[in-house]
Amino acid sequence: MPKKIHILKEKESYDFGLIGISSPENDYRISWILNNAKGYRLVRQEDLEVPHKQLEDLQRFHQFQYFDEESLLLYRLISNKSENGYLLGELPRADYLILVSGEMEEGLVDALVKDLNGLEGISLAFRLEPDSLKSRRRLLL
């Protein structure tokens, strides 16, 4: 009788809010704008390093992070562009991404998008559905 092999696959969870931002500003300037307008304290973190199959090298994306201890939400501002490509290749017009993770109230992401669209320095902010993106696995790092 042949031996049965069972493989346990963990289901990926995309349980976070995702916002795309188009802006001509530098990442540190966007961070400063968000800190002043929203009361965040985004701080620069080590670059997000993502392997790229075709380049056989790592892509490095700037990122900023803020944990709101009152609401228990984590905000991450990540550059979508690096020297050698995009984090999310299907979104070349999104210069930055904001990931919001934690127990969010209904409508939080939509309210944040509305607020961001009113800020000087941000050309356009738009909500994204992680499940609809081809390269969504790159966001799990």
C-alpha positions as CSV (number, residue, x, y, z in Angstrom):
1,M,0.0,0.0,0.0
2,P,1.5,3.4,-1.0
3,K,2.3,5.8,1.6
4,K,0.0,8.8,1.9
5,I,1.5,12.2,2.3
6,H,-0.5,15.1,3.7
7,I,0.6,18.6,3.2
8,L,-0.8,21.3,5.4
9,K,-1.0,24.7,3.7
10,E,-1.6,27.8,5.7
11,K,-4.2,30.1,4.2
12,E,-2.8,33.5,3.6
13,S,-4.6,36.3,5.4
14,Y,-5.0,39.7,3.9
15,D,-6.7,41.2,6.9
16,F,-5.5,44.8,6.5
17,G,-6.7,48.0,4.9
18,L,-4.7,49.1,1.9
19,I,-4.6,52.5,0.3
20,G,-2.7,53.7,-2.8
21,I,-1.3,57.2,-3.0
22,S,-0.2,59.2,-6.0
23,S,2.1,62.1,-5.2
24,P,5.1,63.9,-6.6
25,E,6.5,64.3,-3.1
26,N,9.4,62.3,-1.6
27,D,8.6,59.6,1.0
28,Y,9.9,61.6,3.9
29,R,7.8,64.5,2.9
30,I,4.6,62.3,2.7
31,S,5.5,61.0,6.1
32,W,5.8,64.5,7.4
33,I,2.5,65.5,5.8
34,L,0.7,62.5,7.5
35,N,2.4,63.2,10.8
36,N,1.2,66.8,10.8
37,A,-2.3,66.3,9.4
38,K,-3.3,63.1,11.1
39,G,-1.3,63.2,14.3
40,Y,0.7,60.1,13.4
41,R,4.3,59.6,14.4
42,L,5.6,57.7,11.4
43,V,9.2,56.8,11.8
44,R,11.6,55.5,9.1
45,Q,12.3,51.8,9.4
46,E,14.8,49.5,7.7
47,D,14.0,49.1,4.0
48,L,11.6,46.4,3.1
49,E,13.6,43.9,1.1
50,V,11.7,41.8,-1.4
51,P,13.2,39.1,-3.6
52,H,12.7,39.5,-7.3
53,K,12.7,36.3,-9.4
54,Q,13.7,37.9,-12.7
55,L,16.4,40.1,-11.3
56,E,17.8,37.5,-9.0
57,D,18.4,40.3,-6.5
58,L,16.5,42.1,-3.7
59,Q,14.4,45.1,-4.3
60,R,14.5,47.7,-1.5
61,F,11.5,49.8,-0.6
62,H,11.5,52.7,1.9
63,Q,9.0,52.3,4.7
64,F,7.8,54.2,7.7
65,Q,5.8,52.9,10.6
66,Y,3.6,54.1,13.4
67,F,1.7,52.0,16.1
68,D,-1.3,53.8,17.6
69,E,-1.4,52.5,21.2
70,E,-4.9,54.0,21.8
71,S,-6.6,52.3,18.8
72,L,-4.1,49.4,18.6
73,L,-3.6,50.0,14.8
74,L,-0.4,49.7,12.9
75,Y,0.1,52.1,10.0
76,R,2.8,51.4,7.5
77,L,3.8,53.8,4.7
78,I,5.7,51.9,2.0
79,S,7.2,53.3,-1.2
80,N,5.8,51.4,-4.2
81,K,8.9,52.2,-6.4
82,S,12.5,51.2,-6.0
83,E,15.5,51.6,-8.2
84,N,14.7,48.4,-10.0
85,G,10.9,48.2,-10.2
86,Y,7.7,48.2,-8.2
87,L,6.5,46.5,-5.1
88,L,3.1,46.1,-6.8
89,G,3.8,46.0,-10.5
90,E,0.1,46.2,-11.5
91,L,-0.1,49.7,-9.8
92,P,2.6,51.8,-11.5
93,R,0.7,55.0,-10.7
94,A,0.7,54.4,-7.0
95,D,3.8,56.0,-5.6
96,Y,3.1,54.9,-2.0
97,L,1.0,52.4,-0.1
98,I,-0.5,52.7,3.3
99,L,-1.3,49.4,5.1
100,V,-3.5,49.6,8.2
101,S,-3.6,46.5,10.3
102,G,-5.4,45.7,13.5
103,E,-9.0,45.7,14.7
104,M,-10.4,48.4,12.5
105,E,-13.8,50.0,12.8
106,E,-16.1,49.7,9.8
107,G,-15.4,52.6,7.4
108,L,-12.0,53.6,8.8
109,V,-10.2,53.0,5.5
110,D,-12.8,54.9,3.5
111,A,-12.6,57.8,6.0
112,L,-8.8,57.8,5.8
113,V,-8.9,57.9,1.9
114,K,-11.3,60.9,2.1
115,D,-9.0,62.7,4.5
116,L,-5.9,62.0,2.4
117,N,-7.5,63.3,-0.7
118,G,-7.9,66.7,1.0
119,L,-4.2,67.0,1.9
120,E,-1.8,69.2,0.0
121,G,1.0,67.2,-1.5
122,I,-1.2,64.2,-2.2
123,S,-2.6,64.1,-5.8
124,L,-4.8,61.1,-5.3
125,A,-5.6,58.5,-2.6
126,F,-7.6,55.4,-3.4
127,R,-8.7,52.3,-1.6
128,L,-7.3,49.0,-2.8
129,E,-8.6,45.4,-2.2
130,P,-5.5,43.2,-1.5
131,D,-7.4,40.1,-2.6
132,S,-7.8,41.5,-6.1
133,L,-4.0,42.1,-6.6
134,K,-1.8,39.6,-8.5
135,S,1.3,40.5,-6.4
136,R,-0.6,40.6,-3.1
137,R,1.8,38.1,-1.5
138,R,4.6,40.7,-1.6
139,L,2.6,42.7,1.0
140,L,2.8,39.9,3.6
141,L,6.5,40.6,4.4
